[in-house]
């Protein structure tokens, strides 16, 4: 992921706001980008509707895991450390559209 893509997702997330938090990034704030947040999420394999939940409830998905990522990446990490699975792997399936 490029720095521009990261900033695009950061601004997108900040514009969503949360009922339990004060403030959010104003709708007219834009970062020049060649891709939309939706295109970036698709490239990462993350379901559009899950991004904010994934960010705001990070611990729910990856709280006990050694790291965060797609279920496939988490499985690879578990295998490389002689583990049968990575805690949080099952919850990560809810967020990733391209997971198999």
PDB file as gemmi writes it, atoms N, CA and C in Angstrom:
CRYST1    1.000    1.000    1.000  90.00  90.00  90.00 P 1                      
ATOM      1  N   UNK A   1       0.849  -1.167   0.000  1.00  0.00           N  
ATOM      2  CA  UNK A   1       0.000   0.000   0.000  1.00  0.00           C  
ATOM      3  C   UNK A   1       0.894   1.229   0.000  1.00  0.00           C  
ATOM      4  N   UNK A   2       0.556   2.163  -0.854  1.00  0.00           N  
ATOM      5  CA  UNK A   2       1.345   3.387  -0.944  1.00  0.00           C  
ATOM      6  C   UNK A   2       0.931   4.369   0.150  1.00  0.00           C  
ATOM      7  N   UNK A   3       1.737   5.378   0.357  1.00  0.00           N  
ATOM      8  CA  UNK A   3       1.421   6.416   1.334  1.00  0.00           C  
ATOM      9  C   UNK A   3       0.142   7.154   0.948  1.00  0.00           C  
ATOM     10  N   UNK A   4      -0.049   7.425  -0.351  1.00  0.00           N  
ATOM     11  CA  UNK A   4      -1.278   8.084  -0.816  1.00  0.00           C  
ATOM     12  C   UNK A   4      -2.505   7.237  -0.486  1.00  0.00           C  
ATOM     13  N   UNK A   5      -2.402   5.931  -0.701  1.00  0.00           N  
ATOM     14  CA  UNK A   5      -3.519   5.040  -0.399  1.00  0.00           C  
ATOM     15  C   UNK A   5      -3.805   5.018   1.102  1.00  0.00           C  
ATOM     16  N   UNK A   6      -2.744   5.021   1.897  1.00  0.00           N  
ATOM     17  CA  UNK A   6      -2.912   5.049   3.346  1.00  0.00           C  
ATOM     18  C   UNK A   6      -3.649   6.317   3.776  1.00  0.00           C  
ATOM     19  N   UNK A   7      -3.233   7.466   3.259  1.00  0.00           N  
ATOM     20  CA  UNK A   7      -3.892   8.729   3.611  1.00  0.00           C  
ATOM     21  C   UNK A   7      -5.342   8.747   3.153  1.00  0.00           C  
ATOM     22  N   UNK A   8      -5.609   8.184   1.992  1.00  0.00           N  
ATOM     23  CA  UNK A   8      -6.985   8.116   1.499  1.00  0.00           C  
ATOM     24  C   UNK A   8      -7.859   7.326   2.474  1.00  0.00           C  
ATOM     25  N   UNK A   9      -7.378   6.181   2.938  1.00  0.00           N  
ATOM     26  CA  UNK A   9      -8.138   5.385   3.904  1.00  0.00           C  
ATOM     27  C   UNK A   9      -8.256   6.097   5.250  1.00  0.00           C  
ATOM     28  N   UNK A  10      -7.209   6.786   5.652  1.00  0.00           N  
ATOM     29  CA  UNK A  10      -7.225   7.523   6.907  1.00  0.00           C  
ATOM     30  C   UNK A  10      -8.296   8.609   6.886  1.00  0.00           C  
ATOM     31  N   UNK A  11      -8.337   9.390   5.814  1.00  0.00           N  
ATOM     32  CA  UNK A  11      -9.333  10.451   5.688  1.00  0.00           C  
ATOM     33  C   UNK A  11     -10.737   9.853   5.588  1.00  0.00           C  
ATOM     34  N   UNK A  12     -10.905   8.809   4.790  1.00  0.00           N  
ATOM     35  CA  UNK A  12     -12.198   8.141   4.656  1.00  0.00           C  
ATOM     36  C   UNK A  12     -12.710   7.693   6.024  1.00  0.00           C  
ATOM     37  N   UNK A  13     -11.849   7.066   6.803  1.00  0.00           N  
ATOM     38  CA  UNK A  13     -12.231   6.561   8.119  1.00  0.00           C  
ATOM     39  C   UNK A  13     -12.596   7.709   9.054  1.00  0.00           C  
ATOM     40  N   UNK A  14     -11.799   8.752   9.045  1.00  0.00           N  
ATOM     41  CA  UNK A  14     -12.050   9.910   9.906  1.00  0.00           C  
ATOM     42  C   UNK A  14     -13.322  10.660   9.572  1.00  0.00           C  
ATOM     43  N   UNK A  15     -13.775  10.585   8.330  1.00  0.00           N  
ATOM     44  CA  UNK A  15     -15.015  11.250   7.923  1.00  0.00           C  
ATOM     45  C   UNK A  15     -16.253  10.499   8.393  1.00  0.00           C  
ATOM     46  N   UNK A  16     -16.113   9.218   8.732  1.00  0.00           N  
ATOM     47  CA  UNK A  16     -17.265   8.406   9.114  1.00  0.00           C  
ATOM     48  C   UNK A  16     -17.841   8.815  10.462  1.00  0.00           C  
ATOM     49  N   UNK A  17     -16.993   9.189  11.392  1.00  0.00           N  
ATOM     50  CA  UNK A  17     -17.468   9.568  12.720  1.00  0.00           C  
ATOM     51  C   UNK A  17     -18.014   8.380  13.492  1.00  0.00           C  
ATOM     52  N   UNK A  18     -18.155   8.578  14.786  1.00  0.00           N  
ATOM     53  CA  UNK A  18     -18.702   7.545  15.666  1.00  0.00           C  
ATOM     54  C   UNK A  18     -19.604   8.212  16.684  1.00  0.00           C  
ATOM     55  N   UNK A  19     -20.667   7.544  17.042  1.00  0.00           N  
ATOM     56  CA  UNK A  19     -21.609   8.122  18.001  1.00  0.00           C  
ATOM     57  C   UNK A  19     -20.997   8.248  19.403  1.00  0.00           C  
ATOM     58  N   UNK A  20     -20.003   7.419  19.712  1.00  0.00           N  
ATOM     59  CA  UNK A  20     -19.400   7.461  21.041  1.00  0.00           C  
ATOM     60  C   UNK A  20     -18.132   8.323  21.103  1.00  0.00           C  
ATOM     61  N   UNK A  21     -17.816   9.026  20.019  1.00  0.00           N  
ATOM     62  CA  UNK A  21     -16.629   9.889  19.969  1.00  0.00           C  
ATOM     63  C   UNK A  21     -17.010  11.285  19.493  1.00  0.00           C  
ATOM     64  N   UNK A  22     -16.268  12.269  19.964  1.00  0.00           N  
ATOM     65  CA  UNK A  22     -16.509  13.639  19.529  1.00  0.00           C  
ATOM     66  C   UNK A  22     -15.801  13.897  18.211  1.00  0.00           C  
ATOM     67  N   UNK A  23     -16.443  14.668  17.353  1.00  0.00           N  
ATOM     68  CA  UNK A  23     -15.822  15.170  16.132  1.00  0.00           C  
ATOM     69  C   UNK A  23     -15.547  14.129  15.073  1.00  0.00           C  
ATOM     70  N   UNK A  24     -15.248  14.643  13.906  1.00  0.00           N  
ATOM     71  CA  UNK A  24     -14.824  13.821  12.776  1.00  0.00           C  
ATOM     72  C   UNK A  24     -14.210  14.761  11.748  1.00  0.00           C  
ATOM     73  N   UNK A  25     -13.558  14.226  10.745  1.00  0.00           N  
ATOM     74  CA  UNK A  25     -12.955  15.035   9.686  1.00  0.00           C  
ATOM     75  C   UNK A  25     -14.086  15.591   8.827  1.00  0.00           C  
ATOM     76  N   UNK A  26     -14.019  16.874   8.523  1.00  0.00           N  
ATOM     77  CA  UNK A  26     -15.065  17.522   7.728  1.00  0.00           C  
ATOM     78  C   UNK A  26     -15.158  16.896   6.338  1.00  0.00           C  
ATOM     79  N   UNK A  27     -16.369  16.858   5.810  1.00  0.00           N  
ATOM     80  CA  UNK A  27     -16.636  16.210   4.521  1.00  0.00           C  
ATOM     81  C   UNK A  27     -15.873  16.851   3.367  1.00  0.00           C  
ATOM     82  N   UNK A  28     -15.552  18.147   3.465  1.00  0.00           N  
ATOM     83  CA  UNK A  28     -14.883  18.826   2.354  1.00  0.00           C  
ATOM     84  C   UNK A  28     -13.366  18.644   2.339  1.00  0.00           C  
ATOM     85  N   UNK A  29     -12.798  17.962   3.345  1.00  0.00           N  
ATOM     86  CA  UNK A  29     -11.359  17.702   3.372  1.00  0.00           C  
ATOM     87  C   UNK A  29     -11.063  16.570   2.398  1.00  0.00           C  
ATOM     88  N   UNK A  30     -10.148  16.830   1.478  1.00  0.00           N  
ATOM     89  CA  UNK A  30      -9.798  15.805   0.492  1.00  0.00           C  
ATOM     90  C   UNK A  30      -8.292  15.671   0.372  1.00  0.00           C  
ATOM     91  N   UNK A  31      -7.865  14.483   0.113  1.00  0.00           N  
ATOM     92  CA  UNK A  31      -6.468  14.184  -0.187  1.00  0.00           C  
ATOM     93  C   UNK A  31      -6.445  13.807  -1.663  1.00  0.00           C  
ATOM     94  N   UNK A  32      -5.641  14.494  -2.470  1.00  0.00           N  
ATOM     95  CA  UNK A  32      -5.593  14.119  -3.888  1.00  0.00           C  
ATOM     96  C   UNK A  32      -5.163  12.663  -4.027  1.00  0.00           C  
ATOM     97  N   UNK A  33      -5.974  11.897  -4.715  1.00  0.00           N  
ATOM     98  CA  UNK A  33      -5.680  10.482  -4.873  1.00  0.00           C  
ATOM     99  C   UNK A  33      -6.175  10.001  -6.223  1.00  0.00           C  
ATOM    100  N   UNK A  34      -5.533   8.983  -6.722  1.00  0.00           N  
ATOM    101  CA  UNK A  34      -5.961   8.411  -7.995  1.00  0.00           C  
ATOM    102  C   UNK A  34      -6.971   7.287  -7.776  1.00  0.00           C  
ATOM    103  N   UNK A  35      -7.154   6.864  -6.524  1.00  0.00           N  
ATOM    104  CA  UNK A  35      -8.071   5.771  -6.225  1.00  0.00           C  
ATOM    105  C   UNK A  35      -9.033   6.176  -5.113  1.00  0.00           C  
ATOM    106  N   UNK A  36     -10.222   5.630  -5.138  1.00  0.00           N  
ATOM    107  CA  UNK A  36     -11.171   5.859  -4.058  1.00  0.00           C  
ATOM    108  C   UNK A  36     -10.868   4.893  -2.922  1.00  0.00           C  
ATOM    109  N   UNK A  37     -11.419   5.187  -1.756  1.00  0.00           N  
ATOM    110  CA  UNK A  37     -11.239   4.285  -0.619  1.00  0.00           C  
ATOM    111  C   UNK A  37     -11.796   2.909  -0.950  1.00  0.00           C  
ATOM    112  N   UNK A  38     -12.915   2.865  -1.669  1.00  0.00           N  
ATOM    113  CA  UNK A  38     -13.527   1.593  -2.046  1.00  0.00           C  
ATOM    114  C   UNK A  38     -12.578   0.761  -2.910  1.00  0.00           C  
ATOM    115  N   UNK A  39     -11.895   1.412  -3.859  1.00  0.00           N  
ATOM    116  CA  UNK A  39     -10.951   0.705  -4.729  1.00  0.00           C  
ATOM    117  C   UNK A  39      -9.757   0.180  -3.933  1.00  0.00           C  
ATOM    118  N   UNK A  40      -9.307   0.964  -2.962  1.00  0.00           N  
ATOM    119  CA  UNK A  40      -8.172   0.547  -2.135  1.00  0.00           C  
ATOM    120  C   UNK A  40      -8.569  -0.648  -1.280  1.00  0.00           C  
ATOM    121  N   UNK A  41      -9.772  -0.579  -0.679  1.00  0.00           N  
ATOM    122  CA  UNK A  41     -10.239  -1.692   0.143  1.00  0.00           C  
ATOM    123  C   UNK A  41     -10.398  -2.956  -0.690  1.00  0.00           C  
ATOM    124  N   UNK A  42     -10.900  -2.801  -1.900  1.00  0.00           N  
ATOM    125  CA  UNK A  42     -11.047  -3.947  -2.797  1.00  0.00           C  
ATOM    126  C   UNK A  42      -9.684  -4.563  -3.106  1.00  0.00           C  
ATOM    127  N   UNK A  43      -8.702  -3.717  -3.344  1.00  0.00           N  
ATOM    128  CA  UNK A  43      -7.344  -4.176  -3.631  1.00  0.00           C  
ATOM    129  C   UNK A  43      -6.774  -4.961  -2.432  1.00  0.00           C  
ATOM    130  N   UNK A  44      -7.131  -4.521  -1.218  1.00  0.00           N  
ATOM    131  CA  UNK A  44      -6.668  -5.194  -0.006  1.00  0.00           C  
ATOM    132  C   UNK A  44      -7.496  -6.433   0.333  1.00  0.00           C  
ATOM    133  N   UNK A  45      -8.651  -6.565  -0.353  1.00  0.00           N  
ATOM    134  CA  UNK A  45      -9.521  -7.711  -0.099  1.00  0.00           C  
ATOM    135  C   UNK A  45     -10.431  -7.521   1.098  1.00  0.00           C  
ATOM    136  N   UNK A  46     -10.645  -6.265   1.506  1.00  0.00           N  
ATOM    137  CA  UNK A  46     -11.480  -5.975   2.668  1.00  0.00           C  
ATOM    138  C   UNK A  46     -12.856  -5.519   2.201  1.00  0.00           C  
ATOM    139  N   UNK A  47     -13.887  -6.100   2.780  1.00  0.00           N  
ATOM    140  CA  UNK A  47     -15.262  -5.719   2.439  1.00  0.00           C  
ATOM    141  C   UNK A  47     -15.504  -4.266   2.817  1.00  0.00           C  
ATOM    142  N   UNK A  48     -16.094  -3.488   1.894  1.00  0.00           N  
ATOM    143  CA  UNK A  48     -16.347  -2.058   2.132  1.00  0.00           C  
ATOM    144  C   UNK A  48     -17.027  -1.791   3.466  1.00  0.00           C  
ATOM    145  N   UNK A  49     -18.092  -2.499   3.735  1.00  0.00           N  
ATOM    146  CA  UNK A  49     -18.876  -2.260   4.936  1.00  0.00           C  
ATOM    147  C   UNK A  49     -18.189  -2.667   6.227  1.00  0.00           C  
ATOM    148  N   UNK A  50     -17.073  -3.358   6.137  1.00  0.00           N  
ATOM    149  CA  UNK A  50     -16.381  -3.846   7.325  1.00  0.00           C  
ATOM    150  C   UNK A  50     -15.203  -2.980   7.745  1.00  0.00           C  
ATOM    151  N   UNK A  51     -14.741  -2.081   6.908  1.00  0.00           N  
ATOM    152  CA  UNK A  51     -13.523  -1.325   7.188  1.00  0.00           C  
ATOM    153  C   UNK A  51     -13.587  -0.584   8.520  1.00  0.00           C  
ATOM    154  N   UNK A  52     -14.618   0.230   8.712  1.00  0.00           N  
ATOM    155  CA  UNK A  52     -14.697   1.025   9.941  1.00  0.00           C  
ATOM    156  C   UNK A  52     -14.843   0.127  11.160  1.00  0.00           C  
ATOM    157  N   UNK A  53     -15.623  -0.937  11.049  1.00  0.00           N  
ATOM    158  CA  UNK A  53     -15.752  -1.871  12.158  1.00  0.00           C  
ATOM    159  C   UNK A  53     -14.402  -2.505  12.474  1.00  0.00           C  
ATOM    160  N   UNK A  54     -13.663  -2.850  11.452  1.00  0.00           N  
ATOM    161  CA  UNK A  54     -12.338  -3.440  11.629  1.00  0.00           C  
ATOM    162  C   UNK A  54     -11.399  -2.472  12.349  1.00  0.00           C  
ATOM    163  N   UNK A  55     -11.428  -1.198  11.956  1.00  0.00           N  
ATOM    164  CA  UNK A  55     -10.556  -0.195  12.567  1.00  0.00           C  
ATOM    165  C   UNK A  55     -10.992   0.123  13.993  1.00  0.00           C  
ATOM    166  N   UNK A  56     -12.277   0.416  14.166  1.00  0.00           N  
ATOM    167  CA  UNK A  56     -12.774   0.856  15.472  1.00  0.00           C  
ATOM    168  C   UNK A  56     -12.894  -0.261  16.485  1.00  0.00           C  
ATOM    169  N   UNK A  57     -12.988  -1.481  16.031  1.00  0.00           N  
ATOM    170  CA  UNK A  57     -13.093  -2.633  16.933  1.00  0.00           C  
ATOM    171  C   UNK A  57     -11.940  -3.599  16.690  1.00  0.00           C  
ATOM    172  N   UNK A  58     -10.772  -3.050  16.495  1.00  0.00           N  
ATOM    173  CA  UNK A  58      -9.581  -3.829  16.160  1.00  0.00           C  
ATOM    174  C   UNK A  58      -9.380  -4.997  17.129  1.00  0.00           C  
ATOM    175  N   UNK A  59      -9.535  -4.725  18.405  1.00  0.00           N  
ATOM    176  CA  UNK A  59      -9.298  -5.754  19.420  1.00  0.00           C  
ATOM    177  C   UNK A  59     -10.285  -6.920  19.290  1.00  0.00           C  
ATOM    178  N   UNK A  60     -11.495  -6.624  18.845  1.00  0.00           N  
ATOM    179  CA  UNK A  60     -12.503  -7.668  18.634  1.00  0.00           C  
ATOM    180  C   UNK A  60     -12.018  -8.683  17.598  1.00  0.00           C  
ATOM    181  N   UNK A  61     -11.343  -8.200  16.572  1.00  0.00           N  
ATOM    182  CA  UNK A  61     -10.885  -9.078  15.493  1.00  0.00           C  
ATOM    183  C   UNK A  61      -9.489  -9.647  15.728  1.00  0.00           C  
ATOM    184  N   UNK A  62      -8.592  -8.844  16.274  1.00  0.00           N  
ATOM    185  CA  UNK A  62      -7.193  -9.264  16.364  1.00  0.00           C  
ATOM    186  C   UNK A  62      -6.607  -9.192  17.776  1.00  0.00           C  
ATOM    187  N   UNK A  63      -7.448  -8.996  18.783  1.00  0.00           N  
ATOM    188  CA  UNK A  63      -6.991  -8.765  20.155  1.00  0.00           C  
ATOM    189  C   UNK A  63      -5.966  -9.729  20.699  1.00  0.00           C  
ATOM    190  N   UNK A  64      -6.144 -11.009  20.506  1.00  0.00           N  
ATOM    191  CA  UNK A  64      -5.218 -12.001  21.066  1.00  0.00           C  
ATOM    192  C   UNK A  64      -4.218 -12.528  20.045  1.00  0.00           C  
ATOM    193  N   UNK A  65      -4.294 -12.039  18.838  1.00  0.00           N  
ATOM    194  CA  UNK A  65      -3.415 -12.588  17.803  1.00  0.00           C  
ATOM    195  C   UNK A  65      -2.012 -11.995  17.881  1.00  0.00           C  
ATOM    196  N   UNK A  66      -1.097 -12.670  17.228  1.00  0.00           N  
ATOM    197  CA  UNK A  66       0.285 -12.203  17.156  1.00  0.00           C  
ATOM    198  C   UNK A  66       0.418 -11.067  16.159  1.00  0.00           C  
ATOM    199  N   UNK A  67      -0.564 -10.907  15.291  1.00  0.00           N  
ATOM    200  CA  UNK A  67      -0.521  -9.867  14.267  1.00  0.00           C  
ATOM    201  C   UNK A  67      -1.877  -9.751  13.605  1.00  0.00           C  
ATOM    202  N   UNK A  68      -1.996  -8.821  12.700  1.00  0.00           N  
ATOM    203  CA  UNK A  68      -3.253  -8.590  11.990  1.00  0.00           C  
ATOM    204  C   UNK A  68      -3.034  -8.782  10.498  1.00  0.00           C  
ATOM    205  N   UNK A  69      -4.101  -9.146   9.815  1.00  0.00           N  
ATOM    206  CA  UNK A  69      -4.014  -9.310   8.370  1.00  0.00           C  
ATOM    207  C   UNK A  69      -5.139 -10.191   7.864  1.00  0.00           C  
ATOM    208  N   UNK A  70      -5.045 -10.547   6.608  1.00  0.00           N  
ATOM    209  CA  UNK A  70      -6.058 -11.414   6.021  1.00  0.00           C  
ATOM    210  C   UNK A  70      -5.961 -12.798   6.672  1.00  0.00           C  
ATOM    211  N   UNK A  71      -7.048 -13.567   6.636  1.00  0.00           N  
ATOM    212  CA  UNK A  71      -6.987 -14.921   7.205  1.00  0.00           C  
ATOM    213  C   UNK A  71      -5.865 -15.765   6.602  1.00  0.00           C  
ATOM    214  N   UNK A  72      -5.638 -15.607   5.287  1.00  0.00           N  
ATOM    215  CA  UNK A  72      -4.554 -16.368   4.640  1.00  0.00           C  
ATOM    216  C   UNK A  72      -3.188 -15.977   5.196  1.00  0.00           C  
ATOM    217  N   UNK A  73      -2.958 -14.676   5.384  1.00  0.00           N  
ATOM    218  CA  UNK A  73      -1.686 -14.213   5.939  1.00  0.00           C  
ATOM    219  C   UNK A  73      -1.526 -14.651   7.389  1.00  0.00           C  
ATOM    220  N   UNK A  74      -2.626 -14.628   8.139  1.00  0.00           N  
ATOM    221  CA  UNK A  74      -2.567 -15.070   9.528  1.00  0.00           C  
ATOM    222  C   UNK A  74      -2.251 -16.562   9.604  1.00  0.00           C  
ATOM    223  N   UNK A  75      -2.834 -17.346   8.690  1.00  0.00           N  
ATOM    224  CA  UNK A  75      -2.570 -18.790   8.636  1.00  0.00           C  
ATOM    225  C   UNK A  75      -1.097 -19.042   8.304  1.00  0.00           C  
ATOM    226  N   UNK A  76      -0.575 -18.314   7.321  1.00  0.00           N  
ATOM    227  CA  UNK A  76       0.841 -18.467   6.950  1.00  0.00           C  
ATOM    228  C   UNK A  76       1.754 -18.145   8.127  1.00  0.00           C  
ATOM    229  N   UNK A  77       1.415 -17.095   8.875  1.00  0.00           N  
ATOM    230  CA  UNK A  77       2.222 -16.727  10.034  1.00  0.00           C  
ATOM    231  C   UNK A  77       2.170 -17.823  11.094  1.00  0.00           C  
ATOM    232  N   UNK A  78       0.982 -18.381  11.317  1.00  0.00           N  
ATOM    233  CA  UNK A  78       0.846 -19.467  12.301  1.00  0.00           C  
ATOM    234  C   UNK A  78       1.712 -20.660  11.912  1.00  0.00           C  
ATOM    235  N   UNK A  79       1.637 -21.061  10.645  1.00  0.00           N  
ATOM    236  CA  UNK A  79       2.419 -22.194  10.163  1.00  0.00           C  
ATOM    237  C   UNK A  79       3.916 -21.926  10.305  1.00  0.00           C  
ATOM    238  N   UNK A  80       4.334 -20.710   9.986  1.00  0.00           N  
ATOM    239  CA  UNK A  80       5.763 -20.383  10.074  1.00  0.00           C  
ATOM    240  C   UNK A  80       6.274 -20.397  11.511  1.00  0.00           C  
ATOM    241  N   UNK A  81       5.351 -20.325  12.482  1.00  0.00           N  
ATOM    242  CA  UNK A  81       5.733 -20.381  13.896  1.00  0.00           C  
ATOM    243  C   UNK A  81       5.277 -21.692  14.549  1.00  0.00           C  
ATOM    244  N   UNK A  82       5.050 -22.704  13.703  1.00  0.00           N  
ATOM    245  CA  UNK A  82       4.657 -24.047  14.164  1.00  0.00           C  
ATOM    246  C   UNK A  82       3.390 -24.046  15.011  1.00  0.00           C  
ATOM    247  N   UNK A  83       2.441 -23.190  14.638  1.00  0.00           N  
ATOM    248  CA  UNK A  83       1.145 -23.144  15.311  1.00  0.00           C  
ATOM    249  C   UNK A  83       0.081 -23.664  14.352  1.00  0.00           C  
ATOM    250  N   UNK A  84      -1.008 -24.187  14.890  1.00  0.00           N  
ATOM    251  CA  UNK A  84      -2.070 -24.696  14.015  1.00  0.00           C  
ATOM    252  C   UNK A  84      -2.994 -23.577  13.537  1.00  0.00           C  
ATOM    253  N   UNK A  85      -3.063 -22.479  14.284  1.00  0.00           N  
ATOM    254  CA  UNK A  85      -3.884 -21.346  13.877  1.00  0.00           C  
ATOM    255  C   UNK A  85      -3.413 -20.098  14.611  1.00  0.00           C  
ATOM    256  N   UNK A  86      -3.942 -18.977  14.217  1.00  0.00           N  
ATOM    257  CA  UNK A  86      -3.642 -17.684  14.824  1.00  0.00           C  
ATOM    258  C   UNK A  86      -4.917 -17.183  15.505  1.00  0.00           C  
ATOM    259  N   UNK A  87      -4.909 -16.835  16.790  1.00  0.00           N  
ATOM    260  CA  UNK A  87      -6.112 -16.289  17.408  1.00  0.00           C  
ATOM    261  C   UNK A  87      -6.630 -15.091  16.600  1.00  0.00           C  
ATOM    262  N   UNK A  88      -7.915 -15.031  16.388  1.00  0.00           N  
ATOM    263  CA  UNK A  88      -8.510 -13.947  15.617  1.00  0.00           C  
ATOM    264  C   UNK A  88      -8.736 -14.297  14.156  1.00  0.00           C  
ATOM    265  N   UNK A  89      -8.187 -15.402  13.709  1.00  0.00           N  
ATOM    266  CA  UNK A  89      -8.296 -15.809  12.306  1.00  0.00           C  
ATOM    267  C   UNK A  89      -9.751 -15.983  11.880  1.00  0.00           C  
ATOM    268  N   UNK A  90     -10.548 -16.590  12.731  1.00  0.00           N  
ATOM    269  CA  UNK A  90     -11.955 -16.830  12.415  1.00  0.00           C  
ATOM    270  C   UNK A  90     -12.717 -15.514  12.292  1.00  0.00           C  
ATOM    271  N   UNK A  91     -12.463 -14.567  13.188  1.00  0.00           N  
ATOM    272  CA  UNK A  91     -13.132 -13.266  13.140  1.00  0.00           C  
ATOM    273  C   UNK A  91     -12.704 -12.472  11.905  1.00  0.00           C  
ATOM    274  N   UNK A  92     -11.472 -12.629  11.483  1.00  0.00           N  
ATOM    275  CA  UNK A  92     -10.963 -11.889  10.318  1.00  0.00           C  
ATOM    276  C   UNK A  92     -11.708 -12.261   9.046  1.00  0.00           C  
ATOM    277  N   UNK A  93     -12.256 -13.474   8.976  1.00  0.00           N  
ATOM    278  CA  UNK A  93     -13.007 -13.896   7.788  1.00  0.00           C  
ATOM    279  C   UNK A  93     -14.170 -12.963   7.503  1.00  0.00           C  
ATOM    280  N   UNK A  94     -14.739 -12.361   8.542  1.00  0.00           N  
ATOM    281  CA  UNK A  94     -15.887 -11.467   8.372  1.00  0.00           C  
ATOM    282  C   UNK A  94     -15.513 -10.191   7.622  1.00  0.00           C  
ATOM    283  N   UNK A  95     -14.272  -9.804   7.684  1.00  0.00           N  
ATOM    284  CA  UNK A  95     -13.835  -8.530   7.104  1.00  0.00           C  
ATOM    285  C   UNK A  95     -13.273  -8.646   5.697  1.00  0.00           C  
ATOM    286  N   UNK A  96     -12.743  -9.797   5.368  1.00  0.00           N  
ATOM    287  CA  UNK A  96     -12.038  -9.949   4.106  1.00  0.00           C  
ATOM    288  C   UNK A  96     -12.899 -10.642   3.070  1.00  0.00           C  
ATOM    289  N   UNK A  97     -13.074  -9.979   1.920  1.00  0.00           N  
ATOM    290  CA  UNK A  97     -13.934 -10.511   0.846  1.00  0.00           C  
ATOM    291  C   UNK A  97     -13.241 -11.576   0.015  1.00  0.00           C  
ATOM    292  N   UNK A  98     -11.929 -11.497  -0.094  1.00  0.00           N  
ATOM    293  CA  UNK A  98     -11.185 -12.420  -0.956  1.00  0.00           C  
ATOM    294  C   UNK A  98     -10.621 -13.606  -0.194  1.00  0.00           C  
ATOM    295  N   UNK A  99     -10.956 -13.710   1.094  1.00  0.00           N  
ATOM    296  CA  UNK A  99     -10.442 -14.824   1.892  1.00  0.00           C  
ATOM    297  C   UNK A  99     -11.030 -16.136   1.396  1.00  0.00           C  
ATOM    298  N   UNK A 100     -10.231 -17.160   1.420  1.00  0.00           N  
ATOM    299  CA  UNK A 100     -10.696 -18.467   0.939  1.00  0.00           C  
ATOM    300  C   UNK A 100     -10.591 -19.503   2.012  1.00  0.00           C  
TER     301      UNK A 100                                                      
END                                                                             
